[in-house]
Amino acid sequence: MLSTFRDNNLISLIELGMEGHFPLFRTKWLRNKGKRRDMALNSDEQIRANRLIKRISCHKSLERKKVIMEILDEEDRELLIRSFIATIEEKILETKYPLQ
């Protein structure tokens, strides 16, 4: 999933997320526990998440990325947040427990 995030701005957002800061998401979106929030993404969801990430990464400024997040329907927004959080978790695990 990390390979999907190629945009330097998104990589910076992932690094901020590793520290607990999520400037791309509203607090209410993060508090909203969807029915599938704790479940892994299936292959169809990964394809949709990649499409959404590409849509967001074509914009350079954080404000434009936020606008895209606002206009997404709730299901797509939840999917993107799940993908983003999963990527952050993967990155944290890579840094804390590197393969030897």
CORMO-V408926 format. One record per pair of residues at least 6 apart in sequence whose C-alpha atoms are under 6 Angstrom apart, sorted by sequence separation. I is the first residue (numbers start at 0). J is the second residue. D is the distance in Angstrom with one decimal. If there is no record, write none. Layout:
i = [I;I]
j = [J;J]
d = [D;D]
This chain:
i = [55;48;23;6;17;13;1]
j = [64;79;65;56;87;87;86]
d = [5.5;5.6;5.7;6.0;5.9;5.9;5.9]
